[in-house]
């Protein structure tokens, strides 16, 4: 999930938020996604193809998160613009963090380009850790501009790798 999307989402909530990359939605997903080095080495994708496919996963996931957040707020009887801190944290732990996890699982399933396995695995693992932190401690998402957030490492790694939507500023 890009920093732009999260910032826009939480801007609507009138808070600043440091963004995410992607992460694992469940323990079983993270076990299979982080252990897929055999799968990633068999990938036929070039680095540019991988970047395009991964960014597409994040773009689609980001759009889905926006809709899911609106639906969650409606189902729980609050307006996004007027969400209390506990409501914001509930949205993070119940909607945002798991959805970021789904994005990471999708990226992991792409398989890394040949010679890029370690970099892709590091990105996915960093995002999984951030998503898990968001589920367990949603307040970690609610940080001041410039403060450390759960996805700083994942965003740096994704940016260095060349991803534009996943981990984007």
C-alpha positions in Angstrom: 0.0 0.0 0.0 1.5 3.3 -1.0 2.2 6.1 1.4 0.0 8.4 -0.8 -3.1 6.1 -0.3 -2.7 5.7 3.4 -2.0 9.5 3.8 -5.1 10.3 1.8 -7.2 7.8 3.7 -6.1 9.1 7.1 -6.1 12.6 5.8 -9.9 12.1 5.5 -9.7 10.9 9.1 -7.8 14.1 9.9 -4.6 12.4 11.0 -1.2 12.0 9.5 -0.2 8.4 8.7 3.0 6.9 7.5 2.4 4.5 4.7 2.9 0.9 4.1 4.0 -1.4 1.4 2.3 -4.7 1.5 2.1 -7.5 4.1 0.7 -10.9 5.1 -2.9 -11.2 6.0 -2.6 -14.4 8.1 0.0 -16.6 9.7 -0.5 -19.3 7.1 0.0 -16.7 4.3 3.1 -15.3 5.8 4.6 -18.8 6.3 4.0 -19.7 2.7 5.0 -16.3 1.2 8.2 -15.9 3.1 9.4 -19.4 2.5 8.9 -19.4 -1.3 12.5 -19.0 -2.4 12.2 -22.0 -4.6 9.1 -20.5 -6.2 10.7 -17.1 -6.6 13.8 -18.4 -8.3 11.6 -20.2 -10.9 10.0 -16.9 -11.9 10.1 -16.0 -15.6 9.5 -12.3 -14.9 12.1 -9.8 -15.6 12.7 -7.0 -13.1 10.6 -4.5 -15.1 7.8 -7.0 -15.5 7.9 -7.8 -11.8 7.8 -4.1 -10.9 4.8 -3.6 -13.2 2.9 -6.6 -11.8 3.7 -5.8 -8.2 2.6 -2.2 -8.5 -0.6 -3.4 -10.2 -1.3 -5.6 -7.2 -0.7 -2.7 -4.8 -2.8 -0.3 -7.0 -5.8 -2.7 -7.0 -5.3 -3.4 -3.3 -5.2 0.3 -2.5 -8.5 0.9 -4.4 -10.1 -2.1 -2.6 -8.9 -0.7 0.8 -10.6 2.6 0.2 -13.9 0.8 -0.5 -13.5 -1.6 2.4 -12.8 1.3 4.8 -15.9 3.2 3.7 -18.0 0.0 4.0 -16.6 -0.8 7.5 -17.3 2.7 8.7 -20.9 2.6 7.4 -21.4 -0.9 8.9 -20.1 0.3 12.2 -22.1 3.5 12.3 -19.5 6.2 12.0 -18.4 8.8 9.5 -14.8 8.5 8.4 -14.2 12.2 8.8 -15.4 12.0 12.4 -13.8 8.7 13.5 -12.5 8.6 17.0 -9.0 7.2 17.7 -10.4 3.8 18.8 -12.5 3.7 15.6 -9.4 4.6 13.5 -7.4 1.8 15.3 -10.3 -0.7 14.6 -10.2 0.2 10.9 -6.5 -0.3 10.8 -6.5 -3.7 12.6 -9.6 -5.1 10.9 -9.3 -3.7 7.4 -6.1 -1.9 6.5 -3.4 -4.1 7.9 -5.0 -7.4 6.7 -5.5 -6.0 3.2 -1.8 -4.9 3.1 -1.1 -8.5 4.0 -3.0 -9.7 1.0 -1.0 -7.4 -1.2 2.3 -8.9 0.1 1.0 -12.4 -0.4 0.2 -11.6 -4.0 3.6 -10.0 -4.6 5.3 -13.0 -3.1 3.3 -15.3 -5.4 4.7 -13.5 -8.5 8.1 -14.9 -7.8 11.2 -12.8 -7.8 13.2 -12.0 -11.0 16.3 -14.1 -11.3 19.1 -12.7 -9.1 16.6 -10.5 -7.1 15.3 -13.2 -4.8 16.9 -11.8 -1.6 15.7 -8.3 -2.3 12.1 -9.3 -3.0 12.1 -11.6 0.1 13.4 -8.7 2.3 10.7 -6.4 1.0 7.9 -9.0 1.5 9.2 -9.8 5.0 9.4 -6.2 6.0 5.9 -5.6 4.8 4.6 -8.7 6.6 6.2 -7.4 9.8 4.6 -4.0 9.3 1.1 -5.5 8.6 1.4 -7.8 11.6 2.4 -4.8 13.8 -0.7 -2.9 12.4 -3.0 -5.7 13.4 -1.5 -6.1 16.9 -0.8 -2.4 17.6 -2.9 -0.3 15.2 -1.7 2.8 17.0 1.7 2.3 15.4 0.0 3.5 12.1 -1.1 6.7 13.7 2.2 8.5 13.7 3.2 12.2 13.1 4.7 13.2 9.8 8.3 12.2 9.6 8.0 9.8 12.5 8.9 6.1 12.4 6.1 3.9 11.2 5.7 0.2 10.8 6.5 0.3 7.1 9.5 2.6 6.9 11.9 -0.3 6.2 9.6 -1.9 3.7 9.0 1.4 1.9 12.8 2.1 1.7 13.5 -1.4 0.3 10.6 -1.1 -2.2 11.7 2.3 -3.3 15.3 1.1 -3.7 14.1 -1.8 -5.8 12.2 0.5 -8.1 8.6 -0.1 -7.1 6.5 3.0 -7.6 3.0 2.2 -6.0 4.1 -0.3 -3.4 6.2 1.7 -0.9 5.7 4.9 -2.9 6.0 8.3 -1.2 
